[in-house]
Amino acid sequence: MSGLNEFPLSDGSVLLLATQEWLTPNGRVIWHQGLAPDIEVALPPDVAPLLPATERDLTPAQLQNSGDVQVLRALELLTGSTDVQTP
């Protein structure tokens, strides 16, 4: 992933120029290569992934029952618990 900076031109258009690189902690370039997840969690085909705008309005029970196993696994890894708590 590259950091893009805008450079306005005299005709009103803008030139986007990559001026930064994102690296992994060990110095590997991410651009055009991406990252492999440490833990893969497949989302069931019949489940729509939660979006931040939608997730924000869910109660803990609704979040727990959402079926988005990716979000729930991430929360488990971050908190060490399978219980969804209110912020």
C-alpha positions as a Markdown table, in Angstrom:
| # | Residue | x | y | z |
|---|---|---|---|---|
| 1 | Met | 0.0 | 0.0 | 0.0 |
| 2 | Ser | 1.3 | 3.4 | -0.9 |
| 3 | Gly | 0.7 | 6.8 | 0.6 |
| 4 | Leu | -0.8 | 8.9 | -2.1 |
| 5 | Asn | -0.4 | 12.7 | -2.0 |
| 6 | Glu | -2.4 | 15.1 | -4.1 |
| 7 | Phe | -0.6 | 17.7 | -6.2 |
| 8 | Pro | -3.0 | 20.2 | -7.8 |
| 9 | Leu | -2.3 | 21.2 | -11.4 |
| 10 | Ser | -3.0 | 24.6 | -13.0 |
| 11 | Asp | -5.9 | 23.2 | -15.0 |
| 12 | Gly | -7.7 | 22.2 | -11.9 |
| 13 | Ser | -6.9 | 18.5 | -12.1 |
| 14 | Val | -4.9 | 16.7 | -9.5 |
| 15 | Leu | -1.9 | 14.4 | -9.8 |
| 16 | Leu | -1.8 | 11.6 | -7.3 |
| 17 | Leu | 1.8 | 10.6 | -6.5 |
| 18 | Ala | 2.9 | 7.7 | -4.2 |
| 19 | Thr | 5.4 | 9.2 | -1.8 |
| 20 | Gln | 5.4 | 6.6 | 1.0 |
| 21 | Glu | 5.6 | 2.8 | 1.4 |
| 22 | Trp | 4.0 | 0.7 | 4.0 |
| 23 | Leu | 6.2 | -2.1 | 5.3 |
| 24 | Thr | 5.6 | -5.0 | 7.6 |
| 25 | Pro | 7.5 | -4.9 | 11.0 |
| 26 | Asn | 10.3 | -7.0 | 9.4 |
| 27 | Gly | 10.6 | -4.6 | 6.5 |
| 28 | Arg | 8.7 | -6.5 | 3.7 |
| 29 | Val | 7.0 | -4.3 | 1.2 |
| 30 | Ile | 3.2 | -4.7 | 1.1 |
| 31 | Trp | 2.5 | -2.9 | -2.2 |
| 32 | His | 1.2 | -5.2 | -4.9 |
| 33 | Gln | 1.8 | -8.2 | -2.7 |
| 34 | Gly | -0.7 | -7.8 | 0.1 |
| 35 | Leu | -0.6 | -9.8 | 3.4 |
| 36 | Ala | -1.6 | -13.3 | 4.2 |
| 37 | Pro | -3.7 | -13.5 | 7.4 |
| 38 | Asp | -2.2 | -15.1 | 10.4 |
| 39 | Ile | -5.5 | -16.7 | 11.1 |
| 40 | Glu | -8.0 | -17.4 | 8.3 |
| 41 | Val | -11.7 | -17.4 | 9.1 |
| 42 | Ala | -14.0 | -18.1 | 6.3 |
| 43 | Leu | -17.3 | -16.2 | 6.2 |
| 44 | Pro | -20.2 | -18.5 | 5.5 |
| 45 | Pro | -21.7 | -17.8 | 2.0 |
| 46 | Asp | -25.1 | -17.0 | 3.4 |
| 47 | Val | -23.8 | -14.4 | 5.8 |
| 48 | Ala | -23.3 | -10.7 | 4.9 |
| 49 | Pro | -20.2 | -9.2 | 6.5 |
| 50 | Leu | -20.8 | -6.5 | 9.1 |
| 51 | Leu | -19.8 | -3.0 | 8.1 |
| 52 | Pro | -18.6 | -0.4 | 10.7 |
| 53 | Ala | -21.6 | 1.8 | 10.0 |
| 54 | Thr | -24.0 | -1.1 | 10.7 |
| 55 | Glu | -22.1 | -2.7 | 13.5 |
| 56 | Arg | -22.0 | 0.5 | 15.5 |
| 57 | Asp | -25.7 | 0.4 | 16.1 |
| 58 | Leu | -26.0 | -3.3 | 17.1 |
| 59 | Thr | -26.5 | -4.4 | 20.6 |
| 60 | Pro | -24.1 | -7.0 | 22.0 |
| 61 | Ala | -26.7 | -9.7 | 21.5 |
| 62 | Gln | -27.3 | -8.6 | 17.9 |
| 63 | Leu | -23.6 | -8.7 | 17.2 |
| 64 | Gln | -23.3 | -12.1 | 18.8 |
| 65 | Asn | -26.1 | -13.4 | 16.6 |
| 66 | Ser | -25.0 | -11.6 | 13.4 |
| 67 | Gly | -23.3 | -14.7 | 12.0 |
| 68 | Asp | -20.2 | -12.7 | 11.0 |
| 69 | Val | -17.7 | -15.2 | 12.3 |
| 70 | Gln | -14.8 | -13.1 | 11.1 |
| 71 | Val | -15.8 | -10.2 | 13.4 |
| 72 | Leu | -16.6 | -12.5 | 16.3 |
| 73 | Arg | -13.2 | -14.3 | 16.0 |
| 74 | Ala | -11.4 | -11.0 | 15.8 |
| 75 | Leu | -13.1 | -9.8 | 19.0 |
| 76 | Glu | -12.3 | -13.1 | 20.7 |
| 77 | Leu | -8.6 | -12.7 | 19.7 |
| 78 | Leu | -8.5 | -9.1 | 20.9 |
| 79 | Thr | -10.3 | -9.5 | 24.1 |
| 80 | Gly | -9.6 | -13.2 | 25.0 |
| 81 | Ser | -13.4 | -13.8 | 25.4 |
| 82 | Thr | -16.3 | -15.0 | 23.2 |
| 83 | Asp | -18.7 | -12.7 | 25.1 |
| 84 | Val | -19.5 | -9.5 | 23.2 |
| 85 | Gln | -19.4 | -6.6 | 25.7 |
| 86 | Thr | -20.9 | -3.1 | 25.3 |
| 87 | Pro | -18.2 | -0.4 | 24.9 |
